[in-house]
Amino acid sequence: MNEVYICDAIRTPVGRYAGTLSSVRTDDLAAIPLKALMDRNLEMDWNAVDDIYMGCANQAGEDNRNVARMSSLLSGFSETVPASTVNRLCGSGMDAIGIAARAIKAGEADIMIAGGVESMSRAPFVMGKSETAFSRNVKIYDTSIGWRFVNKKLDKMYGTEGMIQTAQNIATDFNISREDQDLFAQRSQEKAHKAQQDGSLAREIVSVMVPQRKKDPIKVSLDEHLRLSSYEKLSSLKSITGENGSITAGNASGVNDGAAALLIASAEAVKKYNLKPKVKILGMATAGVLPRIMGMGPVPATQKLLKRLGLSLDDMDIIELNEAFSAQSLGCIRELGLKDDDIRINPLGGAIALGHPLGMSGARIVTSAYYQLQNSNAEKALCTMCIGVGQGIAMVLEKV
């Protein structure tokens, strides 16, 4: 099997819902990190790219008609370079990277681009057609997140609970207290705030110029979802899962906009195009769990991958665990035998602080681990996340 290297990675800032990036079309947003890769690697022959994979969970609006292909053309890639859009919901961006890596490992490709995009602000409303002639009974769904056009048989078999309720299910089933959830959220906010202040996040980010009517464009360079709060403030928030619930807006990830892209190459391509391999992709794995506790997906995915690689969590110096919810993160952390405040977990903060643009998030956490490996003594990183409808995904990276 060929070895696979990440040679560059870049992302946009993560925009707040209806925030600064909400005026940028989804395909234009995805084009930004793709163009940045081209601008940053001038010696590369971009016509030699074998394929481009971009994750995207929605694909109901401007991200329809294969947003990977549209954004690659918008960014300046030749029409001869193919592209495909990947949908594994929250895991789409990481899955895109894994698909690219597997193609290189198998010897079917040498140069790949992979990443992800989501503009949850611009997700459209959709309306199904009437099921009978002359019927005026139609339903409208918001496609920003969650179920729509539910299959009654699937609902009866497994349930179709929303993401928030699945987090509450984990909090209840695994006895995760509201206090622990809020403390976890506070730590995420504090780490992200520090990383933004000291420039650790800046090395991941390419600025976005947002056009304005009759004004100069706005330059967006910072993640704008951060909302540093005290524990007292977090603990005062009302639950969004009922009187006895523990999930709040403060211990859940955001609804956000953003895009990321990575340059992935074989050893032969690295030599041929004078690239600088920084991180090696050791492998990726996926696994399934019950949809009602979809947030526990990282546990079997991580266990499956580590067993395959002959590694353990003790070998990991960095653990990027996507924070869909505090309850979900803590459920996984404890089931994996880790401490709630393990310093290896999300050193720069997680999605509770930074936000969770669904199709981008997997690519964002891999990008973050890529830079953390380069700028520390860390040797190996685990990236893992839960996926709606009951799945998990995991990837292990190693510093070159």
C-alpha positions as CSV (number, residue, x, y, z in Angstrom):
1,M,0.0,0.0,0.0
2,N,1.2,3.5,-0.9
3,E,1.8,6.0,1.9
4,V,-0.4,9.1,1.9
5,Y,0.7,12.6,2.9
6,I,-1.1,15.8,3.7
7,C,1.1,18.6,2.2
8,D,-1.1,21.6,2.9
9,A,-4.4,22.4,4.5
10,I,-6.4,25.6,4.8
11,R,-9.9,26.7,5.9
12,T,-12.1,29.8,6.0
13,P,-13.1,31.3,9.3
14,V,-16.2,29.7,10.7
15,G,-19.1,32.1,10.4
16,R,-22.0,32.6,12.9
17,Y,-25.5,31.6,11.7
18,A,-26.8,34.6,9.6
19,G,-23.4,36.2,10.3
20,T,-20.8,37.8,8.1
21,L,-20.3,34.7,5.8
22,S,-24.1,34.3,5.2
23,S,-24.0,36.5,2.2
24,V,-21.5,34.2,0.4
25,R,-22.9,31.5,-1.8
26,T,-22.0,28.0,-0.8
27,D,-20.2,27.2,-4.0
28,D,-18.3,30.5,-3.8
29,L,-17.4,29.7,-0.1
30,A,-16.0,26.2,-1.1
31,A,-13.9,27.8,-3.9
32,I,-12.0,30.0,-1.4
33,P,-9.9,27.3,0.3
34,L,-9.5,25.5,-3.0
35,K,-8.0,28.7,-4.6
36,A,-5.9,29.3,-1.5
37,L,-4.2,25.9,-2.0
38,M,-3.4,26.8,-5.6
39,D,-2.0,30.2,-4.5
40,R,0.1,28.6,-1.8
41,N,1.7,25.9,-3.9
42,L,2.9,27.6,-7.1
43,E,5.2,24.8,-8.2
44,M,2.3,22.3,-8.3
45,D,0.9,21.3,-11.7
46,W,-2.7,21.6,-10.9
47,N,-3.8,19.8,-14.1
48,A,-2.2,16.7,-12.5
49,V,-4.8,16.5,-9.8
50,D,-6.6,13.1,-10.1
51,D,-9.8,14.1,-8.3
52,I,-11.4,16.5,-5.9
53,Y,-13.7,15.4,-3.1
54,M,-15.7,17.9,-1.0
55,G,-18.0,16.9,1.8
56,C,-21.4,18.6,2.1
57,A,-24.4,17.5,4.2
58,N,-27.2,19.6,2.7
59,Q,-27.1,19.8,-1.1
60,A,-30.6,21.3,-1.3
61,G,-29.7,24.8,-2.4
62,E,-26.7,26.4,-4.0
63,D,-24.7,23.3,-3.0
64,N,-26.8,21.2,-5.4
65,R,-25.5,19.9,-8.7
66,N,-22.2,18.6,-7.2
67,V,-20.9,21.6,-5.2
68,A,-17.3,20.1,-5.4
69,R,-17.4,20.4,-9.2
70,M,-18.9,23.8,-9.2
71,S,-16.5,25.2,-6.6
72,S,-13.5,23.7,-8.3
73,L,-14.4,25.4,-11.6
74,L,-15.1,28.7,-9.7
75,S,-11.7,28.5,-8.0
76,G,-9.8,28.2,-11.2
77,F,-9.2,24.4,-11.6
78,S,-9.2,23.2,-15.2
79,E,-12.4,21.6,-16.5
80,T,-10.3,18.5,-17.1
81,V,-10.0,17.9,-13.3
82,P,-13.0,15.9,-12.0
83,A,-14.7,16.5,-8.7
84,S,-17.3,14.7,-6.5
85,T,-19.4,15.7,-3.5
86,V,-19.5,13.3,-0.5
87,N,-22.4,13.1,1.9
88,R,-21.9,11.3,5.2
89,L,-23.7,14.1,7.1
90,C,-21.5,15.5,9.9
91,G,-18.6,13.2,8.8
92,S,-18.7,14.3,5.2
93,G,-15.5,16.4,5.2
94,M,-13.5,13.7,7.0
95,D,-14.9,11.0,4.7
96,A,-13.8,13.0,1.7
97,I,-10.3,13.0,3.0
98,G,-10.4,9.3,3.7
99,I,-11.8,8.5,0.2
100,A,-8.9,10.5,-1.3
101,A,-6.4,8.8,0.9
102,R,-7.7,5.3,0.1
103,A,-7.4,6.0,-3.7
104,I,-3.8,7.0,-3.2
105,K,-3.1,4.0,-1.0
106,A,-4.6,1.7,-3.6
107,G,-2.4,3.2,-6.3
108,E,-5.2,4.6,-8.3
109,A,-4.3,8.3,-7.7
110,D,-1.3,10.4,-6.8
111,I,-2.6,13.9,-6.2
112,M,-6.0,14.6,-4.6
113,I,-7.8,17.5,-3.1
114,A,-10.3,16.9,-0.3
115,G,-12.3,19.0,2.1
116,G,-15.8,20.1,2.9
117,V,-18.2,23.0,2.9
118,E,-21.5,24.0,4.5
119,S,-23.5,27.2,4.6
120,M,-26.2,26.5,7.1
121,S,-27.2,30.1,6.9
122,R,-28.2,29.7,3.3
123,A,-29.8,26.3,3.5
124,P,-33.2,26.7,1.8
125,F,-36.7,25.7,2.7
126,V,-37.9,22.7,0.6
127,M,-41.4,21.6,-0.2
128,G,-42.5,18.2,-1.3
129,K,-45.0,17.6,-4.1
130,S,-48.6,16.6,-3.3
131,E,-49.0,12.9,-3.1
132,T,-52.5,12.9,-4.7
133,A,-54.0,14.8,-7.6
134,F,-55.4,18.2,-6.7
135,S,-54.2,18.0,-3.1
136,R,-53.1,21.2,-1.4
137,N,-51.7,19.4,1.6
138,V,-47.9,20.1,1.4
139,K,-45.2,20.5,4.0
140,I,-42.3,22.9,4.1
141,Y,-39.0,21.9,5.8
142,D,-36.0,23.9,6.8
143,T,-32.9,22.1,5.5
144,S,-30.4,23.8,7.8
145,I,-30.2,20.6,10.0
146,G,-32.2,17.5,10.9
147,W,-34.8,15.2,9.5
148,R,-37.2,16.0,6.6
149,F,-39.4,13.8,4.5
150,V,-39.3,11.1,7.2
151,N,-39.8,7.5,6.2
152,K,-42.6,6.1,8.5
153,K,-41.2,2.6,8.4
154,L,-37.7,3.8,9.5
155,D,-39.3,6.0,12.2
156,K,-41.1,2.9,13.5
157,M,-37.9,0.8,13.4
158,Y,-35.4,3.2,14.9
159,G,-37.1,6.5,15.6
160,T,-36.2,9.8,14.0
161,E,-35.3,12.0,16.9
162,G,-33.6,15.3,16.3
163,M,-30.0,15.8,17.1
164,I,-30.8,17.7,20.3
165,Q,-32.9,14.9,21.6
166,T,-30.2,12.3,20.8
167,A,-27.8,14.3,23.0
168,Q,-30.3,14.3,25.8
169,N,-30.7,10.5,25.3
170,I,-27.0,10.2,25.9
171,A,-27.1,12.5,28.9
172,T,-29.9,10.4,30.4
173,D,-28.7,6.9,29.5
174,F,-25.1,7.6,30.5
175,N,-25.9,9.7,33.6
176,I,-24.0,12.8,32.4
177,S,-24.9,15.7,34.7
178,R,-25.8,19.3,33.6
179,E,-22.9,20.5,35.7
180,D,-20.3,18.4,33.8
181,Q,-21.8,19.4,30.5
182,D,-21.5,23.1,31.3
183,L,-17.9,22.7,32.7
184,F,-16.9,20.9,29.5
185,A,-18.5,23.7,27.4
186,Q,-16.7,26.3,29.4
187,R,-13.3,24.6,28.9
188,S,-13.9,24.5,25.1
189,Q,-14.7,28.2,25.1
190,E,-11.6,29.1,27.1
191,K,-9.3,27.0,24.9
192,A,-10.7,28.5,21.7
193,H,-10.5,32.0,23.1
194,K,-6.8,31.5,24.0
195,A,-6.0,29.9,20.6
196,Q,-7.6,32.9,18.9
197,Q,-5.7,35.4,21.0
198,D,-2.3,33.7,20.6
199,G,-2.7,33.1,16.8
200,S,-2.9,29.3,17.0
201,L,-6.1,29.4,15.0
202,A,-4.9,32.0,12.6
203,R,-2.4,29.6,10.9
204,E,-5.3,27.5,9.8
205,I,-7.3,30.3,8.2
206,V,-7.5,32.1,4.9
207,S,-9.4,35.4,5.1
208,V,-12.6,35.8,3.2
209,M,-13.4,39.1,1.5
210,V,-17.2,39.7,1.7
211,P,-18.5,42.2,-0.8
212,Q,-20.7,45.1,0.4
213,R,-23.1,47.3,-1.5
214,K,-21.6,50.7,-1.9
215,K,-18.9,50.0,0.7
216,D,-15.5,48.4,0.8
217,P,-15.5,44.6,1.2
218,I,-15.4,43.2,4.8
219,K,-12.3,41.1,5.5
220,V,-13.2,38.2,7.7
221,S,-10.2,36.5,9.4
222,L,-11.5,35.3,12.7
223,D,-13.9,32.5,13.7
224,E,-17.0,34.5,14.8
225,H,-19.0,31.9,16.7
226,L,-16.9,32.1,19.9
227,R,-18.8,33.3,23.0
228,L,-16.6,33.1,26.0
229,S,-18.9,32.6,29.0
230,S,-18.5,32.0,32.7
231,Y,-19.7,28.7,34.3
232,E,-22.3,30.8,36.1
233,K,-23.7,32.1,32.8
234,L,-23.7,28.7,31.2
235,S,-25.5,27.1,34.2
236,S,-28.2,29.8,34.1
237,L,-29.3,28.9,30.5
238,K,-32.6,27.2,30.1
239,S,-32.7,23.7,28.8
240,I,-33.9,23.2,25.3
241,T,-35.0,19.6,26.0
242,G,-37.7,20.2,28.5
243,E,-38.0,20.8,32.2
244,N,-35.8,17.9,33.2
245,G,-33.4,18.2,30.3
246,S,-29.8,19.3,30.4
247,I,-29.0,20.3,26.8
248,T,-28.7,24.1,26.3
249,A,-27.5,26.5,23.7
250,G,-24.4,26.9,25.7
251,N,-23.4,23.2,25.8
252,A,-24.2,22.5,22.2
253,S,-22.4,23.3,19.0
254,G,-23.5,26.0,16.6
255,V,-25.2,26.2,13.3
256,N,-22.5,27.7,11.1
257,D,-20.9,28.4,7.7
258,G,-17.4,27.5,6.5
259,A,-15.2,25.5,4.1
260,A,-11.8,23.7,4.2
261,A,-9.5,22.0,1.7
262,L,-6.4,19.8,1.9
263,L,-3.7,18.8,-0.6
264,I,-3.1,15.1,-0.4
265,A,-0.3,13.3,-2.2
266,S,1.6,10.0,-2.7
267,A,5.3,9.7,-2.0
268,E,5.9,9.7,-5.7
269,A,3.9,12.9,-6.3
270,V,5.6,14.6,-3.3
271,K,9.0,14.0,-5.1
272,K,7.7,14.9,-8.6
273,Y,6.1,18.2,-7.6
274,N,8.6,19.2,-4.9
275,L,5.8,19.2,-2.2
276,K,6.5,19.3,1.5
277,P,4.9,16.3,3.3
278,K,4.0,17.4,6.8
279,V,1.6,14.7,8.0
280,K,0.9,11.1,7.1
281,I,-2.6,9.6,7.0
282,L,-2.4,6.2,8.7
283,G,-6.0,5.2,8.2
284,M,-9.7,5.9,8.6
285,A,-12.7,3.8,9.8
286,T,-16.4,4.2,10.2
287,A,-18.9,2.4,12.4
288,G,-22.6,2.4,13.2
289,V,-24.6,2.9,16.4
290,L,-28.3,3.2,17.2
291,P,-29.6,6.5,15.7
292,R,-31.1,7.5,19.1
293,I,-27.6,7.8,20.5
294,M,-25.9,8.8,17.3
295,G,-23.4,10.9,19.3
296,M,-21.7,7.7,20.6
297,G,-20.5,6.9,17.1
298,P,-16.8,7.9,17.7
299,V,-16.4,5.1,20.2
300,P,-16.7,2.1,17.9
301,A,-15.1,4.0,15.0
302,T,-12.1,4.8,17.1
303,Q,-11.8,1.3,18.6
304,K,-12.1,-0.2,15.1
305,L,-9.4,2.0,13.6
306,L,-7.0,1.7,16.5
307,K,-7.3,-2.1,16.4
308,R,-6.6,-2.2,12.7
309,L,-3.5,0.0,13.1
310,G,-2.2,-1.8,16.1
311,L,-2.3,1.4,18.2
312,S,-4.0,2.5,21.4
313,L,-5.3,5.8,22.8
314,D,-2.0,6.0,24.8
315,D,-0.2,6.5,21.5
316,M,-2.3,9.6,20.7
317,D,-0.8,13.0,21.6
318,I,-3.8,15.0,20.2
319,I,-7.4,13.9,20.2
320,E,-9.7,16.1,18.0
321,L,-13.2,15.0,19.0
322,N,-15.8,17.0,17.3
323,E,-18.1,18.6,19.9
324,A,-21.6,18.2,18.7
325,F,-22.8,18.5,22.3
326,S,-21.1,18.4,25.7
327,A,-23.2,15.3,26.6
328,Q,-22.2,13.5,23.4
329,S,-18.5,14.4,23.9
330,L,-18.5,13.3,27.5
331,G,-20.3,10.1,26.7
332,C,-17.6,9.2,24.2
333,I,-14.7,10.4,26.4
334,R,-15.8,8.2,29.3
335,E,-16.6,5.2,27.2
336,L,-13.1,5.4,25.7
337,G,-11.7,5.4,29.3
338,L,-10.5,9.0,29.2
339,K,-10.8,11.8,31.7
340,D,-13.2,14.6,31.1
341,D,-10.4,17.2,31.1
342,D,-7.7,15.2,29.3
343,I,-5.4,17.9,28.0
344,R,-5.0,16.0,24.6
345,I,-8.7,16.6,23.8
346,N,-9.4,19.6,21.6
347,P,-6.4,21.7,22.7
348,L,-7.6,24.7,20.6
349,G,-11.3,24.3,21.6
350,G,-14.0,22.4,19.8
351,A,-17.2,22.9,17.9
352,I,-19.1,24.1,21.0
353,A,-16.9,27.2,20.8
354,L,-15.8,27.3,17.1
355,G,-19.1,26.1,15.5
356,H,-20.1,23.1,13.4
357,P,-20.7,23.7,9.7
358,L,-21.7,20.1,9.0
359,G,-19.9,19.2,5.8
360,M,-16.8,21.3,6.7
361,S,-16.3,20.1,10.3
362,G,-14.5,16.8,9.6
363,A,-12.0,18.7,7.3
364,R,-11.7,21.4,9.9
365,I,-10.6,19.1,12.7
366,V,-8.1,17.3,10.4
367,T,-6.8,20.7,9.4
368,S,-6.4,21.7,13.0
369,A,-4.6,18.5,13.9
370,Y,-2.3,18.9,10.9
371,Y,-1.1,22.3,12.2
372,Q,-1.0,21.2,15.8
373,L,1.3,18.3,14.9
374,Q,3.6,20.6,13.1
375,N,3.8,23.2,15.9
376,S,4.3,20.9,18.9
377,N,6.2,17.8,20.0
378,A,3.1,15.7,19.3
379,E,3.6,12.7,16.9
380,K,0.2,11.2,16.4
381,A,-3.4,12.6,16.4
382,L,-6.8,11.0,16.4
383,C,-9.6,12.9,14.7
384,T,-13.1,11.5,15.3
385,M,-16.7,12.7,15.2
386,C,-20.3,11.5,15.5
387,I,-22.7,11.4,12.5
388,G,-26.4,11.8,12.3
389,V,-28.6,8.7,11.9
390,G,-26.1,6.7,14.0
391,Q,-22.6,6.6,12.7
392,G,-19.1,7.5,13.8
393,I,-15.9,8.2,11.9
394,A,-12.2,8.3,12.9
395,M,-8.9,9.0,11.4
396,V,-5.3,8.8,12.7
397,L,-2.5,11.2,11.5
398,E,1.2,10.9,12.1
399,K,3.8,13.7,11.9
400,V,6.4,13.2,9.1
